[in-house]
Amino acid sequence: MKTFFKIMGASAFVAGAYLYSRKETPAEFIARTKKTLQAQKEAVSDWQTAYTDFKKSMAHFKDQLPELTSTINALQRDIDEAMFQIQPRVDEINKVTSKMGKSDN
């Protein structure tokens, strides 16, 4: 029991010293603490809302992923086909430019 009273007395002393050093009354301390706790509760609530929104967005993205993959594959096929059709022309242009470079010398 003595230890309990010693701990309570030491805690009261530390709390008093803290309030004195901040030049704050116990009522001001309680009001500030309530305000801080309320702000932290709101921050946690905002974070939870943002996390829930993120999870919904990620689920929507995963639902759209097969369509995105098929679109990318179709684009890649179109690009490959265009490159196949353009390549002979690019080769011809390279031949002409190399002949022009050789004739300049």
Backbone atoms as SQL, in Angstrom:
CREATE TABLE atoms (id INTEGER PRIMARY KEY, chain TEXT, resi INTEGER, resn TEXT, atom TEXT, x REAL, y REAL, z REAL);
INSERT INTO atoms VALUES
  (1, 'A', 1, 'MET', 'N', 0.813, -1.177, 0.000),
  (2, 'A', 1, 'MET', 'CA', 0.000, 0.000, 0.000),
  (3, 'A', 1, 'MET', 'C', 0.865, 1.252, 0.000),
  (4, 'A', 2, 'LYS', 'N', 1.994, 1.193, 0.744),
  (5, 'A', 2, 'LYS', 'CA', 2.888, 2.348, 0.784),
  (6, 'A', 2, 'LYS', 'C', 3.437, 2.641, -0.609),
  (7, 'A', 3, 'THR', 'N', 3.755, 1.581, -1.336),
  (8, 'A', 3, 'THR', 'CA', 4.311, 1.751, -2.679),
  (9, 'A', 3, 'THR', 'C', 3.298, 2.445, -3.576),
  (10, 'A', 4, 'PHE', 'N', 2.036, 2.064, -3.451),
  (11, 'A', 4, 'PHE', 'CA', 0.981, 2.686, -4.247),
  (12, 'A', 4, 'PHE', 'C', 0.917, 4.187, -3.962),
  (13, 'A', 5, 'PHE', 'N', 0.957, 4.556, -2.688),
  (14, 'A', 5, 'PHE', 'CA', 0.902, 5.970, -2.329),
  (15, 'A', 5, 'PHE', 'C', 2.146, 6.717, -2.799),
  (16, 'A', 6, 'LYS', 'N', 3.280, 6.052, -2.762),
  (17, 'A', 6, 'LYS', 'CA', 4.515, 6.677, -3.243),
  (18, 'A', 6, 'LYS', 'C', 4.416, 6.936, -4.743),
  (19, 'A', 7, 'ILE', 'N', 3.911, 5.948, -5.479),
  (20, 'A', 7, 'ILE', 'CA', 3.773, 6.112, -6.926),
  (21, 'A', 7, 'ILE', 'C', 2.763, 7.212, -7.240),
  (22, 'A', 8, 'MET', 'N', 1.657, 7.227, -6.539),
  (23, 'A', 8, 'MET', 'CA', 0.645, 8.275, -6.751),
  (24, 'A', 8, 'MET', 'C', 1.211, 9.649, -6.413),
  (25, 'A', 9, 'GLY', 'N', 1.959, 9.755, -5.319),
  (26, 'A', 9, 'GLY', 'CA', 2.561, 11.032, -4.930),
  (27, 'A', 9, 'GLY', 'C', 3.582, 11.489, -5.958),
  (28, 'A', 10, 'ALA', 'N', 4.409, 10.567, -6.446),
  (29, 'A', 10, 'ALA', 'CA', 5.407, 10.916, -7.450),
  (30, 'A', 10, 'ALA', 'C', 4.729, 11.337, -8.745),
  (31, 'A', 11, 'SER', 'N', 3.669, 10.635, -9.111),
  (32, 'A', 11, 'SER', 'CA', 2.934, 10.981, -10.330),
  (33, 'A', 11, 'SER', 'C', 2.308, 12.367, -10.207),
  (34, 'A', 12, 'ALA', 'N', 1.731, 12.650, -9.073),
  (35, 'A', 12, 'ALA', 'CA', 1.126, 13.961, -8.843),
  (36, 'A', 12, 'ALA', 'C', 2.192, 15.050, -8.890),
  (37, 'A', 13, 'PHE', 'N', 3.350, 14.772, -8.296),
  (38, 'A', 13, 'PHE', 'CA', 4.443, 15.748, -8.321),
  (39, 'A', 13, 'PHE', 'C', 4.902, 16.019, -9.755),
  (40, 'A', 14, 'VAL', 'N', 5.093, 14.947, -10.528),
  (41, 'A', 14, 'VAL', 'CA', 5.538, 15.100, -11.923),
  (42, 'A', 14, 'VAL', 'C', 4.487, 15.849, -12.730),
  (43, 'A', 15, 'ALA', 'N', 3.204, 15.510, -12.528),
  (44, 'A', 15, 'ALA', 'CA', 2.133, 16.202, -13.247),
  (45, 'A', 15, 'ALA', 'C', 2.112, 17.681, -12.869),
  (46, 'A', 16, 'GLY', 'N', 2.280, 17.970, -11.588),
  (47, 'A', 16, 'GLY', 'CA', 2.321, 19.367, -11.144),
  (48, 'A', 16, 'GLY', 'C', 3.508, 20.104, -11.732),
  (49, 'A', 17, 'ALA', 'N', 4.658, 19.474, -11.758),
  (50, 'A', 17, 'ALA', 'CA', 5.851, 20.111, -12.328),
  (51, 'A', 17, 'ALA', 'C', 5.658, 20.366, -13.816),
  (52, 'A', 18, 'TYR', 'N', 5.049, 19.402, -14.506),
  (53, 'A', 18, 'TYR', 'CA', 4.797, 19.567, -15.931),
  (54, 'A', 18, 'TYR', 'C', 3.866, 20.748, -16.175),
  (55, 'A', 19, 'LEU', 'N', 2.767, 20.807, -15.430),
  (56, 'A', 19, 'LEU', 'CA', 1.816, 21.915, -15.593),
  (57, 'A', 19, 'LEU', 'C', 2.468, 23.250, -15.244),
  (58, 'A', 20, 'TYR', 'N', 3.277, 23.264, -14.193),
  (59, 'A', 20, 'TYR', 'CA', 3.948, 24.503, -13.793),
  (60, 'A', 20, 'TYR', 'C', 4.932, 24.964, -14.879),
  (61, 'A', 21, 'SER', 'N', 5.673, 24.004, -15.449),
  (62, 'A', 21, 'SER', 'CA', 6.659, 24.378, -16.463),
  (63, 'A', 21, 'SER', 'C', 5.981, 24.908, -17.728),
  (64, 'A', 22, 'ARG', 'N', 4.780, 24.452, -18.022),
  (65, 'A', 22, 'ARG', 'CA', 4.057, 24.929, -19.203),
  (66, 'A', 22, 'ARG', 'C', 3.146, 26.103, -18.862),
  (67, 'A', 23, 'LYS', 'N', 3.138, 26.487, -17.606),
  (68, 'A', 23, 'LYS', 'CA', 2.275, 27.564, -17.122),
  (69, 'A', 23, 'LYS', 'C', 0.834, 27.320, -17.571),
  (70, 'A', 24, 'GLU', 'N', 0.344, 26.137, -17.184),
  (71, 'A', 24, 'GLU', 'CA', -0.962, 25.681, -17.624),
  (72, 'A', 24, 'GLU', 'C', -1.747, 25.177, -16.422),
  (73, 'A', 25, 'THR', 'N', -3.021, 25.512, -16.379),
  (74, 'A', 25, 'THR', 'CA', -3.867, 25.014, -15.298),
  (75, 'A', 25, 'THR', 'C', -4.326, 23.599, -15.651),
  (76, 'A', 26, 'PRO', 'N', -4.762, 22.848, -14.658),
  (77, 'A', 26, 'PRO', 'CA', -5.270, 21.504, -14.963),
  (78, 'A', 26, 'PRO', 'C', -6.444, 21.531, -15.956),
  (79, 'A', 27, 'ALA', 'N', -7.311, 22.537, -15.854),
  (80, 'A', 27, 'ALA', 'CA', -8.447, 22.636, -16.783),
  (81, 'A', 27, 'ALA', 'C', -7.955, 22.874, -18.207),
  (82, 'A', 28, 'GLU', 'N', -6.938, 23.725, -18.352),
  (83, 'A', 28, 'GLU', 'CA', -6.368, 23.985, -19.686),
  (84, 'A', 28, 'GLU', 'C', -5.704, 22.718, -20.229),
  (85, 'A', 29, 'PHE', 'N', -5.024, 22.000, -19.347),
  (86, 'A', 29, 'PHE', 'CA', -4.380, 20.755, -19.756),
  (87, 'A', 29, 'PHE', 'C', -5.421, 19.754, -20.250),
  (88, 'A', 30, 'ILE', 'N', -6.516, 19.618, -19.511),
  (89, 'A', 30, 'ILE', 'CA', -7.573, 18.676, -19.899),
  (90, 'A', 30, 'ILE', 'C', -8.205, 19.101, -21.224),
  (91, 'A', 31, 'ALA', 'N', -8.457, 20.416, -21.370),
  (92, 'A', 31, 'ALA', 'CA', -9.054, 20.910, -22.620),
  (93, 'A', 31, 'ALA', 'C', -8.119, 20.651, -23.800),
  (94, 'A', 32, 'ARG', 'N', -6.826, 20.918, -23.609),
  (95, 'A', 32, 'ARG', 'CA', -5.848, 20.699, -24.680),
  (96, 'A', 32, 'ARG', 'C', -5.740, 19.215, -25.015),
  (97, 'A', 33, 'THR', 'N', -5.770, 18.376, -23.993),
  (98, 'A', 33, 'THR', 'CA', -5.685, 16.934, -24.206),
  (99, 'A', 33, 'THR', 'C', -6.909, 16.430, -24.964),
  (100, 'A', 34, 'LYS', 'N', -8.102, 16.916, -24.585),
  (101, 'A', 34, 'LYS', 'CA', -9.318, 16.522, -25.300),
  (102, 'A', 34, 'LYS', 'C', -9.246, 16.937, -26.765),
  (103, 'A', 35, 'LYS', 'N', -8.769, 18.162, -26.979),
  (104, 'A', 35, 'LYS', 'CA', -8.657, 18.684, -28.346),
  (105, 'A', 35, 'LYS', 'C', -7.676, 17.838, -29.168),
  (106, 'A', 36, 'THR', 'N', -6.560, 17.478, -28.561),
  (107, 'A', 36, 'THR', 'CA', -5.557, 16.662, -29.249),
  (108, 'A', 36, 'THR', 'C', -6.106, 15.276, -29.552),
  (109, 'A', 37, 'LEU', 'N', -6.777, 14.674, -28.578),
  (110, 'A', 37, 'LEU', 'CA', -7.354, 13.349, -28.794),
  (111, 'A', 37, 'LEU', 'C', -8.425, 13.378, -29.876),
  (112, 'A', 38, 'GLN', 'N', -9.239, 14.433, -29.892),
  (113, 'A', 38, 'GLN', 'CA', -10.279, 14.559, -30.924),
  (114, 'A', 38, 'GLN', 'C', -9.639, 14.688, -32.305),
  (115, 'A', 39, 'ALA', 'N', -8.577, 15.474, -32.398),
  (116, 'A', 39, 'ALA', 'CA', -7.876, 15.631, -33.680),
  (117, 'A', 39, 'ALA', 'C', -7.287, 14.296, -34.137),
  (118, 'A', 40, 'GLN', 'N', -6.736, 13.539, -33.195),
  (119, 'A', 40, 'GLN', 'CA', -6.175, 12.242, -33.556),
  (120, 'A', 40, 'GLN', 'C', -7.266, 11.249, -33.952),
  (121, 'A', 41, 'LYS', 'N', -8.417, 11.299, -33.287),
  (122, 'A', 41, 'LYS', 'CA', -9.533, 10.434, -33.671),
  (123, 'A', 41, 'LYS', 'C', -9.994, 10.756, -35.087),
  (124, 'A', 42, 'GLU', 'N', -10.060, 12.052, -35.413),
  (125, 'A', 42, 'GLU', 'CA', -10.456, 12.465, -36.760),
  (126, 'A', 42, 'GLU', 'C', -9.420, 12.015, -37.792),
  (127, 'A', 43, 'ALA', 'N', -8.142, 12.114, -37.435),
  (128, 'A', 43, 'ALA', 'CA', -7.086, 11.672, -38.350),
  (129, 'A', 43, 'ALA', 'C', -7.178, 10.171, -38.600),
  (130, 'A', 44, 'VAL', 'N', -7.442, 9.405, -37.557),
  (131, 'A', 44, 'VAL', 'CA', -7.594, 7.957, -37.711),
  (132, 'A', 44, 'VAL', 'C', -8.813, 7.652, -38.576),
  (133, 'A', 45, 'SER', 'N', -9.889, 8.367, -38.344),
  (134, 'A', 45, 'SER', 'CA', -11.104, 8.173, -39.141),
  (135, 'A', 45, 'SER', 'C', -10.836, 8.504, -40.611),
  (136, 'A', 46, 'ASP', 'N', -10.131, 9.606, -40.862),
  (137, 'A', 46, 'ASP', 'CA', -9.779, 9.983, -42.233),
  (138, 'A', 46, 'ASP', 'C', -8.903, 8.913, -42.871),
  (139, 'A', 47, 'TRP', 'N', -7.954, 8.388, -42.110),
  (140, 'A', 47, 'TRP', 'CA', -7.067, 7.358, -42.648),
  (141, 'A', 47, 'TRP', 'C', -7.862, 6.102, -42.990),
  (142, 'A', 48, 'GLN', 'N', -8.785, 5.716, -42.099),
  (143, 'A', 48, 'GLN', 'CA', -9.597, 4.525, -42.352),
  (144, 'A', 48, 'GLN', 'C', -10.455, 4.708, -43.602),
  (145, 'A', 49, 'THR', 'N', -11.007, 5.899, -43.773),
  (146, 'A', 49, 'THR', 'CA', -11.807, 6.179, -44.966),
  (147, 'A', 49, 'THR', 'C', -10.941, 6.101, -46.218),
  (148, 'A', 50, 'ALA', 'N', -9.753, 6.696, -46.151),
  (149, 'A', 50, 'ALA', 'CA', -8.846, 6.654, -47.295),
  (150, 'A', 50, 'ALA', 'C', -8.421, 5.224, -47.604),
  (151, 'A', 51, 'TYR', 'N', -8.175, 4.442, -46.580),
  (152, 'A', 51, 'TYR', 'CA', -7.769, 3.045, -46.773),
  (153, 'A', 51, 'TYR', 'C', -8.905, 2.250, -47.413),
  (154, 'A', 52, 'THR', 'N', -10.126, 2.469, -46.952),
  (155, 'A', 52, 'THR', 'CA', -11.286, 1.789, -47.531),
  (156, 'A', 52, 'THR', 'C', -11.457, 2.178, -49.001),
  (157, 'A', 53, 'ASP', 'N', -11.310, 3.472, -49.296),
  (158, 'A', 53, 'ASP', 'CA', -11.400, 3.931, -50.680),
  (159, 'A', 53, 'ASP', 'C', -10.304, 3.310, -51.533),
  (160, 'A', 54, 'PHE', 'N', -9.106, 3.202, -50.973),
  (161, 'A', 54, 'PHE', 'CA', -8.000, 2.584, -51.702),
  (162, 'A', 54, 'PHE', 'C', -8.306, 1.123, -52.015),
  (163, 'A', 55, 'LYS', 'N', -8.836, 0.401, -51.031),
  (164, 'A', 55, 'LYS', 'CA', -9.164, -1.010, -51.251),
  (165, 'A', 55, 'LYS', 'C', -10.228, -1.151, -52.343),
  (166, 'A', 56, 'LYS', 'N', -11.229, -0.259, -52.338),
  (167, 'A', 56, 'LYS', 'CA', -12.259, -0.298, -53.374),
  (168, 'A', 56, 'LYS', 'C', -11.653, -0.013, -54.744),
  (169, 'A', 57, 'SER', 'N', -10.778, 0.978, -54.804),
  (170, 'A', 57, 'SER', 'CA', -10.128, 1.319, -56.074),
  (171, 'A', 57, 'SER', 'C', -9.255, 0.177, -56.567),
  (172, 'A', 58, 'MET', 'N', -8.550, -0.477, -55.665),
  (173, 'A', 58, 'MET', 'CA', -7.703, -1.604, -56.054),
  (174, 'A', 58, 'MET', 'C', -8.547, -2.764, -56.562),
  (175, 'A', 59, 'ALA', 'N', -9.680, -3.014, -55.925),
  (176, 'A', 59, 'ALA', 'CA', -10.578, -4.077, -56.385),
  (177, 'A', 59, 'ALA', 'C', -11.117, -3.747, -57.775),
  (178, 'A', 60, 'HIS', 'N', -11.484, -2.489, -57.990),
  (179, 'A', 60, 'HIS', 'CA', -11.967, -2.061, -59.306),
  (180, 'A', 60, 'HIS', 'C', -10.866, -2.218, -60.359),
  (181, 'A', 61, 'PHE', 'N', -9.661, -1.843, -60.008),
  (182, 'A', 61, 'PHE', 'CA', -8.524, -1.994, -60.926),
  (183, 'A', 61, 'PHE', 'C', -8.316, -3.469, -61.278),
  (184, 'A', 62, 'LYS', 'N', -8.374, -4.332, -60.281),
  (185, 'A', 62, 'LYS', 'CA', -8.205, -5.767, -60.531),
  (186, 'A', 62, 'LYS', 'C', -9.321, -6.302, -61.433),
  (187, 'A', 63, 'ASP', 'N', -10.537, -5.764, -61.268),
  (188, 'A', 63, 'ASP', 'CA', -11.638, -6.173, -62.138),
  (189, 'A', 63, 'ASP', 'C', -11.387, -5.746, -63.583),
  (190, 'A', 64, 'GLN', 'N', -10.753, -4.597, -63.764),
  (191, 'A', 64, 'GLN', 'CA', -10.497, -4.060, -65.098),
  (192, 'A', 64, 'GLN', 'C', -9.223, -4.614, -65.722),
  (193, 'A', 65, 'LEU', 'N', -8.418, -5.295, -64.963),
  (194, 'A', 65, 'LEU', 'CA', -7.116, -5.777, -65.433),
  (195, 'A', 65, 'LEU', 'C', -7.205, -6.689, -66.656),
  (196, 'A', 66, 'PRO', 'N', -8.123, -7.657, -66.726),
  (197, 'A', 66, 'PRO', 'CA', -8.192, -8.490, -67.933),
  (198, 'A', 66, 'PRO', 'C', -8.466, -7.668, -69.202),
  (199, 'A', 67, 'GLU', 'N', -9.355, -6.695, -69.089),
  (200, 'A', 67, 'GLU', 'CA', -9.654, -5.839, -70.247),
  (201, 'A', 67, 'GLU', 'C', -8.424, -5.012, -70.638),
  (202, 'A', 68, 'LEU', 'N', -7.726, -4.507, -69.638),
  (203, 'A', 68, 'LEU', 'CA', -6.509, -3.744, -69.886),
  (204, 'A', 68, 'LEU', 'C', -5.451, -4.609, -70.565),
  (205, 'A', 69, 'THR', 'N', -5.313, -5.839, -70.093),
  (206, 'A', 69, 'THR', 'CA', -4.330, -6.754, -70.677),
  (207, 'A', 69, 'THR', 'C', -4.665, -7.062, -72.128),
  (208, 'A', 70, 'SER', 'N', -5.939, -7.314, -72.418),
  (209, 'A', 70, 'SER', 'CA', -6.315, -7.604, -73.808),
  (210, 'A', 70, 'SER', 'C', -6.107, -6.384, -74.694),
  (211, 'A', 71, 'THR', 'N', -6.355, -5.186, -74.178),
  (212, 'A', 71, 'THR', 'CA', -6.122, -3.966, -74.944),
  (213, 'A', 71, 'THR', 'C', -4.640, -3.778, -75.231),
  (214, 'A', 72, 'ILE', 'N', -3.816, -4.020, -74.251),
  (215, 'A', 72, 'ILE', 'CA', -2.366, -3.894, -74.441),
  (216, 'A', 72, 'ILE', 'C', -1.874, -4.918, -75.460),
  (217, 'A', 73, 'ASN', 'N', -2.376, -6.133, -75.367),
  (218, 'A', 73, 'ASN', 'CA', -1.989, -7.164, -76.334),
  (219, 'A', 73, 'ASN', 'C', -2.414, -6.779, -77.753),
  (220, 'A', 74, 'ALA', 'N', -3.621, -6.241, -77.898),
  (221, 'A', 74, 'ALA', 'CA', -4.094, -5.807, -79.216),
  (222, 'A', 74, 'ALA', 'C', -3.223, -4.678, -79.754),
  (223, 'A', 75, 'LEU', 'N', -2.873, -3.738, -78.892),
  (224, 'A', 75, 'LEU', 'CA', -1.983, -2.645, -79.316),
  (225, 'A', 75, 'LEU', 'C', -0.623, -3.180, -79.749),
  (226, 'A', 76, 'GLN', 'N', -0.099, -4.133, -78.998),
  (227, 'A', 76, 'GLN', 'CA', 1.205, -4.697, -79.338),
  (228, 'A', 76, 'GLN', 'C', 1.144, -5.410, -80.687),
  (229, 'A', 77, 'ARG', 'N', 0.060, -6.140, -80.946),
  (230, 'A', 77, 'ARG', 'CA', -0.106, -6.799, -82.247),
  (231, 'A', 77, 'ARG', 'C', -0.146, -5.768, -83.374),
  (232, 'A', 78, 'ASP', 'N', -0.903, -4.671, -83.145),
  (233, 'A', 78, 'ASP', 'CA', -0.989, -3.621, -84.164),
  (234, 'A', 78, 'ASP', 'C', 0.374, -2.979, -84.408),
  (235, 'A', 79, 'ILE', 'N', 1.120, -2.755, -83.347),
  (236, 'A', 79, 'ILE', 'CA', 2.456, -2.159, -83.490),
  (237, 'A', 79, 'ILE', 'C', 3.378, -3.108, -84.231),
  (238, 'A', 80, 'ASP', 'N', 3.340, -4.372, -83.873),
  (239, 'A', 80, 'ASP', 'CA', 4.186, -5.353, -84.561),
  (240, 'A', 80, 'ASP', 'C', 3.844, -5.426, -86.046),
  (241, 'A', 81, 'GLU', 'N', 2.555, -5.406, -86.358),
  (242, 'A', 81, 'GLU', 'CA', 2.125, -5.453, -87.765),
  (243, 'A', 81, 'GLU', 'C', 2.591, -4.212, -88.516),
  (244, 'A', 82, 'ALA', 'N', 2.452, -3.049, -87.869),
  (245, 'A', 82, 'ALA', 'CA', 2.900, -1.803, -88.516),
  (246, 'A', 82, 'ALA', 'C', 4.404, -1.821, -88.726),
  (247, 'A', 83, 'MET', 'N', 5.148, -2.310, -87.746),
  (248, 'A', 83, 'MET', 'CA', 6.607, -2.393, -87.903),
  (249, 'A', 83, 'MET', 'C', 6.980, -3.352, -89.024),
  (250, 'A', 84, 'PHE', 'N', 6.237, -4.457, -89.152),
  (251, 'A', 84, 'PHE', 'CA', 6.496, -5.423, -90.216),
  (252, 'A', 84, 'PHE', 'C', 6.268, -4.769, -91.581),
  (253, 'A', 85, 'GLN', 'N', 5.215, -3.951, -91.678),
  (254, 'A', 85, 'GLN', 'CA', 4.912, -3.292, -92.951),
  (255, 'A', 85, 'GLN', 'C', 5.879, -2.143, -93.243),
  (256, 'A', 86, 'ILE', 'N', 6.356, -1.481, -92.212),
  (257, 'A', 86, 'ILE', 'CA', 7.233, -0.325, -92.397),
  (258, 'A', 86, 'ILE', 'C', 8.680, -0.744, -92.631),
  (259, 'A', 87, 'GLN', 'N', 9.093, -1.868, -92.112),
  (260, 'A', 87, 'GLN', 'CA', 10.503, -2.264, -92.135),
  (261, 'A', 87, 'GLN', 'C', 11.123, -2.252, -93.541),
  (262, 'A', 88, 'PRO', 'N', 10.459, -2.775, -94.581),
  (263, 'A', 88, 'PRO', 'CA', 11.079, -2.706, -95.914),
  (264, 'A', 88, 'PRO', 'C', 11.319, -1.268, -96.376),
  (265, 'A', 89, 'ARG', 'N', 10.427, -0.375, -96.024),
  (266, 'A', 89, 'ARG', 'CA', 10.588, 1.035, -96.407),
  (267, 'A', 89, 'ARG', 'C', 11.762, 1.672, -95.642),
  (268, 'A', 90, 'VAL', 'N', 11.871, 1.317, -94.373),
  (269, 'A', 90, 'VAL', 'CA', 12.994, 1.825, -93.570),
  (270, 'A', 90, 'VAL', 'C', 14.315, 1.302, -94.139),
  (271, 'A', 91, 'ASP', 'N', 14.344, 0.040, -94.530),
  (272, 'A', 91, 'ASP', 'CA', 15.553, -0.521, -95.136),
  (273, 'A', 91, 'ASP', 'C', 15.894, 0.217, -96.429),
  (274, 'A', 92, 'GLU', 'N', 14.883, 0.510, -97.234),
  (275, 'A', 92, 'GLU', 'CA', 15.106, 1.232, -98.496),
  (276, 'A', 92, 'GLU', 'C', 15.640, 2.631, -98.224),
  (277, 'A', 93, 'ILE', 'N', 15.073, 3.306, -97.220),
  (278, 'A', 93, 'ILE', 'CA', 15.549, 4.651, -96.862),
  (279, 'A', 93, 'ILE', 'C', 16.995, 4.587, -96.388),
  (280, 'A', 94, 'ASN', 'N', 17.344, 3.574, -95.609),
  (281, 'A', 94, 'ASN', 'CA', 18.725, 3.430, -95.133),
  (282, 'A', 94, 'ASN', 'C', 19.689, 3.198, -96.291),
  (283, 'A', 95, 'LYS', 'N', 19.262, 2.413, -97.294),
  (284, 'A', 95, 'LYS', 'CA', 20.120, 2.186, -98.470),
  (285, 'A', 95, 'LYS', 'C', 20.376, 3.490, -99.207),
  (286, 'A', 96, 'VAL', 'N', 19.316, 4.238, -99.430),
  (287, 'A', 96, 'VAL', 'CA', 19.446, 5.515, -100.159),
  (288, 'A', 96, 'VAL', 'C', 20.330, 6.474, -99.391),
  (289, 'A', 97, 'THR', 'N', 20.134, 6.576, -98.080),
  (290, 'A', 97, 'THR', 'CA', 20.943, 7.528, -97.296),
  (291, 'A', 97, 'THR', 'C', 22.406, 7.072, -97.238),
  (292, 'A', 98, 'SER', 'N', 22.650, 5.760, -97.209),
  (293, 'A', 98, 'SER', 'CA', 24.047, 5.297, -97.206),
  (294, 'A', 98, 'SER', 'C', 24.705, 5.566, -98.547),
  (295, 'A', 99, 'LYS', 'N', 23.940, 5.417, -99.670),
  (296, 'A', 99, 'LYS', 'CA', 24.477, 5.747, -100.995),
  (297, 'A', 99, 'LYS', 'C', 24.771, 7.242, -101.103),
  (298, 'A', 100, 'MET', 'N', 23.891, 8.059, -100.492),
  (299, 'A', 100, 'MET', 'CA', 24.107, 9.508, -100.522),
  (300, 'A', 100, 'MET', 'C', 25.343, 9.878, -99.717),
  (301, 'A', 101, 'GLY', 'N', 25.540, 9.182, -98.618),
  (302, 'A', 101, 'GLY', 'CA', 26.723, 9.430, -97.795),
  (303, 'A', 101, 'GLY', 'C', 27.995, 9.033, -98.505),
  (304, 'A', 102, 'LYS', 'N', 27.966, 7.962, -99.281),
  (305, 'A', 102, 'LYS', 'CA', 29.138, 7.508, -100.016),
  (306, 'A', 102, 'LYS', 'C', 29.429, 8.400, -101.207),
  (307, 'A', 103, 'SER', 'N', 28.383, 8.950, -101.838),
  (308, 'A', 103, 'SER', 'CA', 28.589, 9.811, -103.008),
  (309, 'A', 103, 'SER', 'C', 29.122, 11.188, -102.617),
  (310, 'A', 104, 'ASP', 'N', 28.882, 11.604, -101.353),
  (311, 'A', 104, 'ASP', 'CA', 29.411, 12.899, -100.875),
  (312, 'A', 104, 'ASP', 'C', 30.922, 12.851, -100.726),
  (313, 'A', 105, 'ASN', 'N', 31.489, 11.708, -100.465),
  (314, 'A', 105, 'ASN', 'CA', 32.932, 11.595, -100.232),
  (315, 'A', 105, 'ASN', 'C', 33.702, 11.686, -101.451);
